[in-house]
Amino acid sequence: MRKFQNEDEIIGPFVTLKDNYSTQRPPKSEDEGLKSLWSQWEFLEIRDELLYKSHSVRILSNTG
């Protein structure tokens, strides 16, 4: 499954964003495919190197 997500032209780059911006939301993307995922940022998380959508919002801290 991880291979398919990483090779996907929309999900692959989004997984990289989630890895690089794990504690805060990155600047808004102008890419049409990424816009949809970007708008769901708080509901999407990476667990065991796979992208999952949760049904509750995880609160991120901007301190530290």
URWOMO-V53980 format. One line per field, one symbol per residue. phi: phi as a letter, one per 30 degrees, with the letter a starting at -180 (. if undefined). A space follows every 50 residues. Layout:
BEGIN
phi: ???
END
This chain:
BEGIN
phi: .eeddddddcdeddedddddbdcaddeddcdeddeddedcedccbcbhib dbcccbdcdccccj
END
